[in-house]
């Protein structure tokens, strides 16, 4: 996965429809959890997406909090005609627990925001790693490289540790604030900043 600078820090508010017929906001879906987002052409990028899905599946048991969002982009007249057949086929071949996060898009998207995400070719495959705050932290184009699984696992651990630090800092700040007002905070967690404490 290549860490490339992007104009956009997060996915813009964008309503997409999953294969269950639910319309959801992509920006909100990538908040509060670590997410791997695959944006691909159903014609040319489907097989590449399968390889990324296989890599994430290897880490699902250890990192069940990580979600995979797949966006199949096929904006053509022919795909719109066979939309129902295509969606039906996807649902038959895709594991049921993936249905909610598998989106299909048969209409042309605004290439203005696609460009800010570094999507230069809508017939290709792009993968984004998004942190718990909805920020895009890494982007890759094409098939996963040989050490992609190892990189992904390490990056997930780093993001989880980073979130632990943020939560500890917020807890520390809350404790100091409640102390000033004379209130006792019984839910204080031990800060990872304290000497000798391991996260």
C-alpha positions, 0 to 999 in steps of 0.5 A, a space after each residue: 500500500 503506497 502512502 501518497 499525499 491526497 488533497 482530500 483528508 476524508 471521503 466526502 459526504 456521498 450517498 451510495 446504495 448497497 446490494 441490499 437496497 439500502 442508501 448510506 453515506 460513505 463519509 459516515 460509514 468510515 467514522 468510528 472504525 478502521 476501514 479498508 475501502 476498495 473502489 473498483 471497476 466491476 469490469 476490470 478491478 473485480 479480481 483485484 478487489 478479491 485479492 484485497 478481500 482475501 488479505 483482509 480475511 486473513 486478519 479478520 479473526 485478530 482484528 474483527 473491528 476492521 471493516 471492508 467497504 467495497 464500491 463497484 463502479 460501472 457507469 455504462 448504459 449496458 450495466 444499467 440495463 442489467 442492474 438487477 441481474 448484476 446485483 443478484 449475481 453479486 449477492 449469490 457469490 458474496 458472503 452474506 455478512 459482506 452485503 451491507 458494505 458492498 455498494 454498486 454505482 451505475 451512474 457517473 460520479 463527479 470526477 472532481 472529488 474522485 480526483 481529490 482522492 487520487 482516482 485517476 482512472 475509473 477502470 482501475 482499482 484503488 484501496 484506501 485505509 481509513 482510521 477511526 476518525 474517518 481520515 484517509 491514511 494510505 492509498 494504493 492503486 492496483 493489485 496488493 504487493 507481496 508484503 501487503 498483508 504484513 504492512 496492513 497488519 502493522 498499520 492496523 496495530 499502529 492505528 489502534 495504538 494511536 487511538 488508545 493514546 487519544 482516548 487516554 489523553 481525553 480521559 486525563 483531560 476529563 479527570 483534570 477538569 472534574 478535579 477542578 470542579 470538585 467532582 470525582 471521576 470513578 471511571 478514570 482509566 490508567 493513562 498510557 502516558 504514566 511512567 512504566 505503563 504499557 498500552 
